[in-house]
Amino acid sequence: AQSVSQHNHHVILSEAASLELGCNYSYGGTVNLFWYVQYPGQHLQLLLKYFSGDPLVKGIKGFEAEFIKSKFSFNLRKPSVQWSDTAEYFCAVNSGMDSSYKLIFGSGTRLLVRP
Amino acid sequence: NAGVTQTPKFRVLKTGQSMTLLCAQDMNHEYMYWYRQDPGMGLRLIHYSVGEGTTAKGEVPDGYNVSRLKKQNFLLGLESAAPSQTSVYFCASSYPGAQPQHFGDGTRLSIL
């Protein structure tokens, strides 16, 4: 069965620090990859997505992610975090072979940015 | 343009009671999904629908039923609520294919 692992459950950073959140998935076929963010008390919002092409994708709010097929990874990065980036971040995957395109989510990473 | 709207936003039930959560989307999306979110477990798929009149089971379907009588609505029912169903429920919708899902604001449900 497909699974998604986010190894960092809680991350605490100071403003202006660099961020990298890990995401690994287990599926050998064609995959579509997503990062969602959930601000406190809000719904999930799409940060960025990868379907094909350039493995380095840029999203909103200065976030980017790199798809490394050989490592089954899709890590999220931001060069300099802000206090407003405090949120929970979810990596998600769906299979290009599954016509329902249902998402498999990681368990999430809670990021706290200290001013 | 409201996007994905979930009602109610909060609800407290007693064990054994039944209720229905409503999800409505105004984006003419074909696909709709119900997830539950529990601490440390991310979101898990309960049921989904790839079109009006069709539904299918997800990862954790037990204790839930769904219906998609109209394209814009996707209902999640709890027949006999149990404390293990205390959770935050999210509805999502999308176009067919490899498209991002759009999420509602969630329903926080507590079962006593």
gemmi code that builds the backbone of each chain (N, CA, C; Angstrom):
import gemmi

chains = {
    "A": [
        ("ALA", (0.845, -1.198, 0.000), (0.000, 0.000, 0.000), (0.877, 1.245, 0.000)),
        ("GLN", (0.349, 2.272, -0.621), (1.085, 3.533, -0.634), (1.159, 4.106, 0.775)),
        ("SER", (2.249, 4.776, 1.054), (2.357, 5.491, 2.322), (3.239, 6.711, 2.128)),
        ("VAL", (3.066, 7.659, 3.010), (3.841, 8.895, 2.982), (4.395, 9.118, 4.375)),
        ("SER", (5.685, 9.387, 4.456), (6.344, 9.589, 5.745), (6.880, 11.002, 5.860)),
        ("GLN", (6.524, 11.630, 6.944), (7.103, 12.922, 7.289), (7.804, 12.712, 8.629)),
        ("HIS", (9.107, 12.724, 8.589), (9.863, 12.307, 9.770), (9.944, 13.369, 10.847)),
        ("ASN", (9.824, 14.633, 10.444), (9.874, 15.722, 11.423), (8.459, 16.031, 11.859)),
        ("HIS", (8.123, 15.697, 13.104), (6.763, 15.955, 13.559), (6.607, 17.375, 14.096)),
        ("HIS", (7.658, 17.870, 14.720), (7.644, 19.228, 15.258), (8.963, 19.889, 14.918)),
        ("VAL", (8.881, 21.101, 14.408), (10.073, 21.872, 14.091), (9.912, 23.266, 14.686)),
        ("ILE", (10.947, 23.725, 15.356), (10.935, 25.077, 15.920), (12.116, 25.839, 15.332)),
        ("LEU", (11.820, 26.977, 14.747), (12.851, 27.814, 14.127), (12.688, 29.259, 14.568)),
        ("SER", (13.761, 29.993, 14.455), (13.696, 31.438, 14.636), (13.477, 32.088, 13.285)),
        ("GLU", (12.877, 33.267, 13.308), (12.673, 33.992, 12.055), (13.992, 34.143, 11.311)),
        ("ALA", (13.909, 34.053, 9.982), (15.036, 34.183, 9.062), (15.839, 32.890, 8.922)),
        ("ALA", (15.536, 31.885, 9.735), (16.227, 30.608, 9.575), (15.729, 29.919, 8.314)),
        ("SER", (16.534, 29.000, 7.809), (16.121, 28.229, 6.637), (15.346, 26.998, 7.082)),
        ("LEU", (14.456, 26.569, 6.199), (13.558, 25.452, 6.518), (13.707, 24.347, 5.483)),
        ("GLU", (13.760, 23.122, 5.970), (13.615, 21.978, 5.087), (12.812, 20.915, 5.814)),
        ("LEU", (11.693, 20.532, 5.221), (10.840, 19.489, 5.784), (10.897, 18.271, 4.873)),
        ("GLY", (11.129, 17.122, 5.475), (11.289, 15.919, 4.690), (9.971, 15.225, 4.382)),
        ("CYS", (9.906, 14.624, 3.208), (8.752, 13.831, 2.798), (9.255, 12.685, 1.936)),
        ("ASN", (8.924, 11.478, 2.323), (9.246, 10.307, 1.520), (7.973, 9.509, 1.289)),
        ("TYR", (7.863, 8.917, 0.127), (6.680, 8.139, -0.198), (7.100, 6.758, -0.674)),
        ("SER", (6.177, 5.846, -0.571), (6.465, 4.489, -1.025), (5.479, 4.144, -2.133)),
        ("TYR", (5.918, 4.281, -3.331), (5.138, 3.872, -4.501), (6.053, 3.941, -5.699)),
        ("GLY", (6.086, 2.904, -6.480), (7.042, 2.838, -7.573), (6.555, 3.376, -8.897)),
        ("GLY", (5.269, 3.650, -9.021), (4.739, 4.094, -10.296), (4.710, 5.600, -10.425)),
        ("THR", (3.939, 6.059, -11.368), (3.783, 7.496, -11.592), (3.037, 8.124, -10.425)),
        ("VAL", (3.600, 9.185, -9.886), (2.958, 9.834, -8.745), (2.811, 11.330, -8.996)),
        ("ASN", (1.844, 11.889, -8.342), (1.664, 13.339, -8.280), (1.879, 13.734, -6.827)),
        ("LEU", (2.624, 14.795, -6.596), (3.058, 15.143, -5.254), (2.578, 16.544, -4.885)),
        ("PHE", (2.204, 16.707, -3.637), (1.638, 17.960, -3.166), (2.189, 18.305, -1.780)),
        ("TRP", (2.273, 19.585, -1.521), (2.433, 20.081, -0.160), (1.259, 21.017, 0.132)),
        ("TYR", (0.613, 20.732, 1.264), (-0.473, 21.577, 1.749), (-0.055, 22.202, 3.076)),
        ("VAL", (-0.616, 23.364, 3.362), (-0.370, 24.030, 4.638), (-1.698, 24.287, 5.330)),
        ("GLN", (-1.692, 24.127, 6.629), (-2.883, 24.381, 7.420), (-2.524, 25.360, 8.531)),
        ("TYR", (-2.963, 26.598, 8.392), (-2.758, 27.589, 9.436), (-3.726, 27.305, 10.581)),
        ("PRO", (-3.386, 27.713, 11.784), (-4.225, 27.392, 12.945), (-5.692, 27.719, 12.727)),
        ("GLY", (-6.537, 26.731, 12.897), (-7.981, 26.915, 12.783), (-8.507, 27.052, 11.377)),
        ("GLN", (-7.663, 26.803, 10.395), (-8.103, 26.982, 9.004), (-8.071, 25.667, 8.234)),
        ("HIS", (-8.559, 25.721, 7.002), (-8.544, 24.538, 6.167), (-7.195, 24.391, 5.457)),
        ("LEU", (-6.992, 23.267, 4.823), (-5.760, 23.036, 4.084), (-5.737, 23.874, 2.817)),
        ("GLN", (-4.559, 24.440, 2.564), (-4.355, 25.220, 1.347), (-3.169, 24.642, 0.594)),
        ("LEU", (-3.264, 24.649, -0.728), (-2.190, 24.115, -1.545), (-1.007, 25.061, -1.563)),
        ("LEU", (0.182, 24.538, -1.235), (1.419, 25.311, -1.327), (2.057, 25.145, -2.693)),
        ("LEU", (2.158, 23.905, -3.124), (2.757, 23.623, -4.421), (2.453, 22.190, -4.823)),
        ("LYS", (2.707, 21.898, -6.083), (2.421, 20.567, -6.607), (3.449, 20.204, -7.666)),
        ("TYR", (3.661, 18.901, -7.814), (4.519, 18.390, -8.873), (3.776, 17.285, -9.602)),
        ("PHE", (3.692, 17.442, -10.921), (3.092, 16.396, -11.738), (4.142, 15.791, -12.662)),
        ("SER", (4.935, 16.656, -13.291), (5.958, 16.179, -14.214), (6.860, 17.367, -14.551)),
        ("GLY", (7.933, 17.094, -15.286), (8.798, 18.175, -15.742), (9.889, 18.518, -14.755)),
        ("ASP", (10.220, 19.781, -14.644), (11.284, 20.259, -13.775), (11.055, 19.769, -12.357)),
        ("PRO", (12.001, 19.033, -11.784), (11.786, 18.470, -10.449), (11.845, 19.511, -9.329)),
        ("LEU", (12.302, 20.696, -9.633), (12.296, 21.768, -8.643), (11.078, 22.652, -8.908)),
        ("VAL", (10.142, 22.618, -7.981), (8.909, 23.373, -8.194), (8.814, 24.496, -7.182)),
        ("LYS", (8.284, 25.595, -7.640), (8.109, 26.751, -6.768), (6.633, 26.940, -6.474)),
        ("GLY", (6.360, 27.288, -5.230), (4.984, 27.486, -4.831), (4.746, 28.892, -4.330)),
        ("ILE", (3.686, 29.019, -3.560), (3.336, 30.333, -3.036), (4.182, 30.650, -1.811)),
        ("LYS", (4.246, 31.931, -1.459), (4.872, 32.399, -0.233), (6.348, 32.019, -0.111)),
        ("GLY", (7.034, 31.874, -1.231), (8.466, 31.612, -1.212), (8.873, 30.174, -0.977)),
        ("PHE", (7.933, 29.261, -0.934), (8.242, 27.850, -0.746), (8.625, 27.199, -2.062)),
        ("GLU", (9.475, 26.184, -1.957), (9.823, 25.362, -3.099), (10.014, 23.930, -2.628)),
        ("ALA", (9.976, 23.005, -3.562), (10.183, 21.599, -3.223), (10.920, 20.935, -4.367)),
        ("GLU", (11.684, 19.922, -4.012), (12.456, 19.192, -5.006), (12.058, 17.730, -5.018)),
        ("PHE", (11.687, 17.257, -6.181), (11.326, 15.858, -6.376), (12.589, 15.104, -6.758)),
        ("ILE", (12.976, 14.123, -5.946), (14.113, 13.269, -6.260), (13.580, 11.855, -6.402)),
        ("LYS", (13.406, 11.441, -7.643), (12.743, 10.164, -7.911), (13.516, 8.991, -7.316)),
        ("SER", (14.843, 9.041, -7.399), (15.659, 7.918, -6.927), (15.568, 7.737, -5.418)),
        ("LYS", (15.224, 8.799, -4.716), (15.102, 8.742, -3.267), (13.646, 8.709, -2.809)),
        ("PHE", (12.722, 8.719, -3.730), (11.289, 8.752, -3.403), (11.006, 9.889, -2.427)),
        ("SER", (11.592, 11.049, -2.708), (11.453, 12.158, -1.773), (10.908, 13.400, -2.456)),
        ("PHE", (10.292, 14.239, -1.649), (9.725, 15.512, -2.133), (9.806, 16.486, -0.965)),
        ("ASN", (11.002, 16.967, -0.694), (11.241, 17.823, 0.465), (10.854, 19.261, 0.202)),
        ("LEU", (10.302, 19.871, 1.210), (9.853, 21.268, 1.139), (10.928, 22.171, 1.724)),
        ("ARG", (11.186, 23.306, 1.061), (12.217, 24.226, 1.542), (11.732, 25.664, 1.481)),
        ("LYS", (12.328, 26.465, 2.365), (12.143, 27.911, 2.302), (13.416, 28.541, 2.859)),
        ("PRO", (14.015, 29.470, 2.134), (15.314, 30.009, 2.559), (15.262, 30.792, 3.869)),
        ("SER", (14.154, 31.471, 4.117), (14.069, 32.351, 5.278), (12.622, 32.377, 5.772)),
        ("VAL", (12.376, 31.754, 6.913), (10.991, 31.668, 7.385), (10.588, 32.932, 8.131)),
        ("GLN", (9.274, 33.128, 8.166), (8.697, 34.248, 8.888), (7.769, 33.712, 9.971)),
        ("TRP", (7.457, 34.565, 10.924), (6.562, 34.166, 12.011), (5.229, 33.665, 11.438)),
        ("SER", (4.790, 34.273, 10.340), (3.520, 33.918, 9.734), (3.528, 32.531, 9.079)),
        ("ASP", (4.689, 31.904, 9.000), (4.771, 30.542, 8.454), (4.421, 29.489, 9.499)),
        ("THR", (4.186, 29.903, 10.733), (3.760, 28.970, 11.774), (2.478, 28.284, 11.331)),
        ("ALA", (2.524, 26.970, 11.219), (1.408, 26.207, 10.654), (1.777, 24.734, 10.694)),
        ("GLU", (0.851, 23.921, 10.212), (1.137, 22.501, 10.041), (1.226, 22.222, 8.544)),
        ("TYR", (2.215, 21.446, 8.160), (2.505, 21.193, 6.759), (2.317, 19.704, 6.463)),
        ("PHE", (1.595, 19.449, 5.391), (1.290, 18.075, 5.008), (1.814, 17.785, 3.609)),
        ("CYS", (2.506, 16.689, 3.497), (2.891, 16.163, 2.200), (1.830, 15.159, 1.774)),
        ("ALA", (1.499, 15.108, 0.498), (0.471, 14.184, 0.017), (0.838, 13.682, -1.367)),
        ("VAL", (0.381, 12.482, -1.635), (0.710, 11.813, -2.891), (-0.550, 11.185, -3.461)),
        ("ASN", (-0.707, 11.235, -4.772), (-1.665, 10.345, -5.395), (-1.016, 9.691, -6.600)),
        ("SER", (-1.635, 8.605, -6.986), (-1.057, 7.783, -8.043), (-1.653, 8.153, -9.385)),
        ("GLY", (-0.802, 8.259, -10.362), (-1.285, 8.512, -11.711), (-2.013, 7.330, -12.311)),
        ("MET", (-1.916, 6.177, -11.638), (-2.574, 4.971, -12.134), (-3.933, 4.752, -11.483)),
        ("ASP", (-4.269, 5.558, -10.491), (-5.539, 5.432, -9.779), (-6.481, 6.510, -10.279)),
        ("SER", (-7.542, 6.100, -10.952), (-8.439, 7.071, -11.580), (-9.218, 7.909, -10.580)),
        ("SER", (-9.210, 7.516, -9.299), (-9.897, 8.330, -8.307), (-9.025, 9.485, -7.822)),
        ("TYR", (-7.721, 9.391, -8.064), (-6.771, 10.416, -7.642), (-6.906, 10.761, -6.155)),
        ("LYS", (-7.251, 9.770, -5.354), (-7.372, 10.047, -3.928), (-5.990, 10.264, -3.334)),
        ("LEU", (-5.918, 11.164, -2.356), (-4.639, 11.550, -1.770), (-4.297, 10.670, -0.570)),
        ("ILE", (-3.022, 10.350, -0.453), (-2.463, 9.738, 0.743), (-1.626, 10.814, 1.422)),
        ("PHE", (-1.946, 11.100, 2.668), (-1.276, 12.173, 3.392), (-0.224, 11.627, 4.343)),
        ("GLY", (0.817, 12.403, 4.553), (1.715, 12.165, 5.658), (1.077, 12.640, 6.948)),
        ("SER", (1.732, 12.353, 8.058), (1.161, 12.676, 9.364), (1.300, 14.149, 9.733)),
        ("GLY", (2.027, 14.889, 8.932), (2.115, 16.323, 9.164), (3.330, 16.730, 9.970)),
        ("THR", (3.773, 17.960, 9.756), (4.856, 18.575, 10.536), (4.365, 19.908, 11.065)),
        ("ARG", (4.407, 20.037, 12.374), (4.031, 21.315, 12.981), (5.260, 22.210, 13.060)),
        ("LEU", (5.164, 23.367, 12.425), (6.262, 24.337, 12.421), (5.895, 25.510, 13.312)),
        ("LEU", (6.778, 25.821, 14.221), (6.635, 27.011, 15.059), (7.801, 27.931, 14.752)),
        ("VAL", (7.498, 29.129, 14.322), (8.540, 30.119, 14.050), (8.498, 31.173, 15.143)),
        ("ARG", (9.599, 31.315, 15.838), (9.677, 32.290, 16.935), (10.153, 33.624, 16.392)),
        ("PRO", (9.487, 34.722, 16.829), (9.880, 36.037, 16.329), (11.285, 36.433, 16.789)),
    ],
    "B": [
        ("ASN", (-17.989, 33.525, -4.759), (-17.573, 32.139, -4.984), (-17.139, 31.544, -3.652)),
        ("ALA", (-17.963, 30.640, -3.089), (-17.708, 30.140, -1.744), (-16.691, 29.011, -1.745)),
        ("GLY", (-16.528, 28.268, -2.859), (-15.608, 27.149, -2.872), (-16.267, 25.920, -2.294)),
        ("VAL", (-15.679, 25.385, -1.197), (-16.207, 24.198, -0.537), (-16.748, 24.623, 0.824)),
        ("THR", (-18.015, 24.375, 1.042), (-18.677, 24.778, 2.278), (-19.138, 23.557, 3.048)),
        ("GLN", (-18.770, 23.507, 4.318), (-19.173, 22.393, 5.175), (-20.107, 22.882, 6.270)),
        ("THR", (-21.158, 22.133, 6.519), (-22.052, 22.421, 7.636), (-22.369, 21.139, 8.380)),
        ("PRO", (-22.471, 21.181, 9.738), (-22.164, 22.333, 10.576), (-20.670, 22.493, 10.771)),
        ("LYS", (-20.244, 23.510, 11.486), (-18.831, 23.705, 11.799), (-18.445, 22.987, 13.088)),
        ("PHE", (-19.361, 22.886, 14.013), (-19.116, 22.206, 15.274), (-20.354, 21.399, 15.638)),
        ("ARG", (-20.133, 20.271, 16.306), (-21.271, 19.490, 16.776), (-20.793, 18.570, 17.889)),
        ("VAL", (-21.653, 18.448, 18.893), (-21.408, 17.492, 19.976), (-22.552, 16.483, 19.958)),
        ("LEU", (-22.201, 15.230, 19.952), (-23.198, 14.159, 19.923), (-23.009, 13.250, 21.118)),
        ("LYS", (-24.044, 12.524, 21.429), (-23.937, 11.459, 22.417), (-23.743, 10.130, 21.682)),
        ("THR", (-23.073, 9.216, 22.334), (-22.867, 7.898, 21.736), (-24.210, 7.307, 21.311)),
        ("GLY", (-24.222, 6.789, 20.074), (-25.430, 6.164, 19.552), (-26.305, 7.073, 18.712)),
        ("GLN", (-26.088, 8.380, 18.820), (-26.866, 9.301, 17.992), (-26.379, 9.250, 16.548)),
        ("SER", (-27.233, 9.723, 15.671), (-26.859, 9.776, 14.256), (-26.840, 11.223, 13.795)),
        ("MET", (-26.095, 11.484, 12.749), (-26.093, 12.814, 12.159), (-25.520, 12.763, 10.753)),
        ("THR", (-25.745, 13.838, 10.021), (-25.246, 13.967, 8.661), (-24.461, 15.251, 8.518)),
        ("LEU", (-23.277, 15.125, 7.950), (-22.463, 16.289, 7.614), (-22.664, 16.607, 6.127)),
        ("LEU", (-22.819, 17.890, 5.840), (-23.061, 18.296, 4.465), (-21.844, 19.006, 3.891)),
        ("CYS", (-21.490, 18.637, 2.679), (-20.445, 19.335, 1.931), (-21.040, 19.816, 0.624)),
        ("ALA", (-20.854, 21.084, 0.339), (-21.356, 21.653, -0.904), (-20.224, 22.412, -1.597)),
        ("GLN", (-20.093, 22.190, -2.913), (-19.068, 22.915, -3.684), (-19.720, 23.576, -4.896)),
        ("ASP", (-19.205, 24.745, -5.209), (-19.781, 25.520, -6.310), (-18.806, 25.682, -7.469)),
        ("MET", (-17.850, 24.773, -7.581), (-16.820, 24.860, -8.620), (-17.059, 23.847, -9.737)),
        ("ASN", (-18.198, 23.174, -9.705), (-18.544, 22.187, -10.719), (-17.530, 21.035, -10.776)),
        ("HIS", (-16.966, 20.725, -9.593), (-16.000, 19.641, -9.523), (-16.695, 18.291, -9.613)),
        ("GLU", (-16.026, 17.383, -10.317), (-16.571, 16.042, -10.484), (-16.295, 15.167, -9.259)),
        ("TYR", (-15.091, 15.314, -8.708), (-14.644, 14.434, -7.630), (-14.850, 15.115, -6.288)),
        ("MET", (-15.304, 14.312, -5.311), (-15.435, 14.820, -3.937), (-14.956, 13.762, -2.957)),
        ("TYR", (-14.454, 14.232, -1.811), (-13.805, 13.349, -0.843), (-14.180, 13.766, 0.574)),
        ("TRP", (-14.250, 12.787, 1.470), (-14.372, 13.044, 2.897), (-13.159, 12.455, 3.603)),
        ("TYR", (-12.498, 13.304, 4.427), (-11.350, 12.895, 5.226), (-11.663, 13.147, 6.695)),
        ("ARG", (-10.948, 12.423, 7.547), (-10.937, 12.773, 8.955), (-9.500, 13.076, 9.357)),
        ("GLN", (-9.351, 14.057, 10.243), (-8.031, 14.465, 10.698), (-7.919, 14.227, 12.183)),
        ("ASP", (-6.955, 13.426, 12.568), (-6.697, 13.123, 13.971), (-5.262, 13.487, 14.297)),
        ("PRO", (-5.008, 13.927, 15.524), (-3.651, 14.371, 15.892), (-2.600, 13.307, 15.589)),
        ("GLY", (-1.535, 13.737, 14.923), (-0.422, 12.847, 14.636), (-0.669, 11.832, 13.543)),
        ("MET", (-1.831, 11.915, 12.889), (-2.154, 10.902, 11.872), (-2.453, 11.524, 10.514)),
        ("GLY", (-2.318, 12.806, 10.394), (-2.617, 13.432, 9.108), (-4.084, 13.293, 8.760)),
        ("LEU", (-4.383, 13.290, 7.497), (-5.749, 13.122, 7.017), (-5.892, 11.731, 6.433)),
        ("ARG", (-6.993, 11.089, 6.770), (-7.270, 9.765, 6.245), (-8.590, 9.782, 5.500)),
        ("LEU", (-8.610, 9.132, 4.362), (-9.774, 9.168, 3.481), (-10.854, 8.222, 3.996)),
        ("ILE", (-12.073, 8.750, 4.106), (-13.189, 7.934, 4.582), (-13.946, 7.328, 3.390)),
        ("HIS", (-14.489, 8.186, 2.574), (-15.194, 7.798, 1.348), (-14.917, 8.860, 0.292)),
        ("TYR", (-15.155, 8.478, -0.953), (-14.999, 9.448, -2.020), (-16.005, 9.159, -3.121)),
        ("SER", (-16.096, 10.126, -4.038), (-17.041, 10.001, -5.151), (-16.405, 10.592, -6.400)),
        ("VAL", (-16.488, 9.864, -7.486), (-15.923, 10.351, -8.748), (-17.015, 10.878, -9.673)),
        ("GLY", (-18.223, 10.980, -9.177), (-19.297, 11.555, -9.974), (-20.638, 11.386, -9.287)),
        ("GLU", (-21.595, 12.155, -9.770), (-22.945, 12.082, -9.204), (-23.456, 10.647, -9.228)),
        ("GLY", (-23.984, 10.210, -8.095), (-24.553, 8.870, -8.006), (-23.554, 7.768, -7.739)),
        ("THR", (-22.269, 8.105, -7.638), (-21.236, 7.085, -7.382), (-20.498, 7.392, -6.090)),
        ("THR", (-20.214, 6.350, -5.311), (-19.409, 6.506, -4.112), (-18.502, 5.289, -3.968)),
        ("ALA", (-17.433, 5.441, -3.201), (-16.510, 4.332, -2.979), (-15.857, 4.496, -1.615)),
        ("LYS", (-15.385, 3.380, -1.071), (-14.763, 3.392, 0.246), (-13.320, 3.849, 0.153)),
        ("GLY", (-12.905, 4.565, 1.194), (-11.514, 4.950, 1.315), (-10.789, 4.082, 2.312)),
        ("GLU", (-9.892, 4.701, 3.044), (-9.022, 3.976, 3.977), (-9.745, 3.577, 5.262)),
        ("VAL", (-10.641, 4.442, 5.764), (-11.297, 4.204, 7.052), (-12.813, 4.389, 6.939)),
        ("PRO", (-13.519, 3.529, 6.209), (-14.940, 3.742, 5.939), (-15.907, 3.238, 7.007)),
        ("ASP", (-15.417, 2.388, 7.929), (-16.335, 1.736, 8.866), (-17.040, 2.746, 9.765)),
        ("GLY", (-18.376, 2.569, 9.866), (-19.173, 3.438, 10.720), (-19.705, 4.667, 10.012)),
        ("TYR", (-19.382, 4.815, 8.726), (-19.810, 5.984, 7.942), (-20.542, 5.532, 6.677)),
        ("ASN", (-21.477, 6.359, 6.242), (-22.065, 6.165, 4.929), (-22.094, 7.503, 4.212)),
        ("VAL", (-22.183, 7.465, 2.903), (-22.145, 8.684, 2.102), (-23.182, 8.602, 0.992)),
        ("SER", (-23.535, 9.775, 0.489), (-24.394, 9.823, -0.686), (-24.032, 11.031, -1.536)),
        ("ARG", (-24.166, 10.859, -2.842), (-23.854, 11.943, -3.802), (-25.017, 11.996, -4.794)),
        ("LEU", (-26.125, 12.507, -4.316), (-27.335, 12.563, -5.147), (-27.260, 13.709, -6.144)),
        ("LYS", (-26.569, 14.768, -5.773), (-26.369, 15.898, -6.664), (-24.880, 16.139, -6.827)),
        ("LYS", (-24.482, 16.595, -7.964), (-23.054, 16.788, -8.247), (-22.393, 17.704, -7.236)),
        ("GLN", (-23.104, 18.724, -6.783), (-22.476, 19.713, -5.937), (-22.455, 19.338, -4.454)),
        ("ASN", (-23.164, 18.275, -4.072), (-23.276, 17.923, -2.663), (-22.738, 16.531, -2.383)),
        ("PHE", (-22.090, 16.391, -1.225), (-21.575, 15.091, -0.803), (-21.853, 14.986, 0.689)),
        ("LEU", (-22.707, 14.054, 1.078), (-23.143, 13.928, 2.456), (-22.413, 12.780, 3.155)),
        ("LEU", (-22.010, 13.039, 4.378), (-21.374, 12.006, 5.204), (-22.271, 11.733, 6.395)),
        ("GLY", (-22.665, 10.471, 6.557), (-23.548, 10.100, 7.651), (-22.871, 9.216, 8.682)),
        ("LEU", (-23.213, 9.487, 9.937), (-22.803, 8.599, 11.021), (-24.091, 7.955, 11.533)),
        ("GLU", (-24.205, 6.668, 11.386), (-25.444, 5.974, 11.744), (-25.625, 5.851, 13.242)),
        ("SER", (-24.544, 5.508, 13.947), (-24.577, 5.328, 15.392), (-23.222, 5.791, 15.920)),
        ("ALA", (-23.159, 7.054, 16.316), (-21.879, 7.670, 16.653), (-21.185, 6.966, 17.818)),
        ("ALA", (-19.858, 6.876, 17.687), (-19.016, 6.277, 18.725), (-17.922, 7.264, 19.107)),
        ("PRO", (-17.429, 7.212, 20.341), (-16.363, 8.140, 20.747), (-15.148, 8.116, 19.822)),
        ("SER", (-14.862, 6.975, 19.191), (-13.724, 6.878, 18.276), (-13.909, 7.734, 17.031)),
        ("GLN", (-15.104, 8.204, 16.814), (-15.365, 9.063, 15.658), (-15.212, 10.550, 15.988)),
        ("THR", (-14.806, 10.842, 17.199), (-14.445, 12.224, 17.541), (-13.252, 12.626, 16.693)),
        ("SER", (-13.415, 13.690, 15.922), (-12.388, 14.055, 14.955), (-12.763, 15.381, 14.301)),
        ("VAL", (-11.881, 15.851, 13.445), (-12.202, 16.970, 12.559), (-12.376, 16.389, 11.169)),
        ("TYR", (-13.501, 16.688, 10.545), (-13.838, 16.124, 9.245), (-13.685, 17.195, 8.167)),
        ("PHE", (-12.961, 16.843, 7.126), (-12.753, 17.751, 6.006), (-13.327, 17.147, 4.735)),
        ("CYS", (-13.982, 18.003, 3.993), (-14.451, 17.649, 2.666), (-13.534, 18.320, 1.653)),
        ("ALA", (-13.336, 17.670, 0.525), (-12.524, 18.248, -0.537), (-13.152, 17.925, -1.881)),
        ("SER", (-12.820, 18.722, -2.881), (-13.323, 18.457, -4.217), (-12.252, 18.813, -5.235)),
        ("SER", (-12.396, 18.232, -6.425), (-11.426, 18.524, -7.481), (-12.008, 18.182, -8.838)),
        ("TYR", (-11.355, 18.687, -9.875), (-11.652, 18.251, -11.230), (-11.074, 16.855, -11.436)),
        ("PRO", (-11.509, 16.145, -12.445), (-10.913, 14.836, -12.732), (-9.446, 14.971, -13.108)),
        ("GLY", (-8.707, 13.931, -12.890), (-7.313, 13.939, -13.282), (-6.415, 14.412, -12.164)),
        ("ALA", (-5.188, 14.646, -12.507), (-4.180, 15.030, -11.524), (-4.331, 16.516, -11.175)),
        ("GLN", (-5.360, 16.813, -10.441), (-5.662, 18.197, -10.083), (-5.642, 18.362, -8.573)),
        ("PRO", (-5.267, 19.523, -8.079), (-5.271, 19.736, -6.631), (-6.681, 19.643, -6.065)),
        ("GLN", (-6.774, 19.191, -4.845), (-8.050, 19.164, -4.162), (-8.228, 20.465, -3.384)),
        ("HIS", (-9.474, 20.935, -3.352), (-9.832, 22.141, -2.612), (-10.598, 21.718, -1.372)),
        ("PHE", (-10.189, 22.238, -0.233), (-10.735, 21.783, 1.034), (-11.706, 22.788, 1.641)),
        ("GLY", (-12.682, 22.226, 2.372), (-13.565, 23.055, 3.186), (-12.901, 23.402, 4.508)),
        ("ASP", (-13.630, 24.166, 5.336), (-13.086, 24.642, 6.606), (-13.122, 23.601, 7.717)),
        ("GLY", (-13.793, 22.488, 7.479), (-13.813, 21.420, 8.459), (-15.015, 21.469, 9.375)),
        ("THR", (-15.349, 20.292, 9.924), (-16.384, 20.149, 10.949), (-15.737, 19.466, 12.147)),
        ("ARG", (-15.789, 20.146, 13.290), (-15.222, 19.556, 14.498), (-16.339, 18.805, 15.209)),
        ("LEU", (-16.208, 17.510, 15.325), (-17.250, 16.645, 15.881), (-16.743, 15.954, 17.140)),
        ("SER", (-17.500, 16.093, 18.208), (-17.155, 15.421, 19.464), (-18.266, 14.455, 19.827)),
        ("ILE", (-17.880, 13.238, 20.164), (-18.841, 12.209, 20.555), (-18.596, 11.877, 22.028)),
        ("LEU", (-19.596, 12.113, 22.832), (-19.444, 11.890, 24.279), (-19.975, 10.521, 24.676)),
    ],
}
model = gemmi.Model(1)
for chain_id, residues in chains.items():
    chain = gemmi.Chain(chain_id)
    for i, (resn, *xyz) in enumerate(residues, 1):
        res = gemmi.Residue()
        res.name, res.seqid = resn, gemmi.SeqId(i, " ")
        for name, pos in zip(("N", "CA", "C"), xyz):
            atom = gemmi.Atom()
            atom.name, atom.element = name, gemmi.Element(name[0])
            atom.pos, atom.b_iso = gemmi.Position(*pos), 0.0
            res.add_atom(atom)
        chain.add_residue(res)
    model.add_chain(chain)
structure = gemmi.Structure()
structure.add_model(model)
structure.setup_entities()
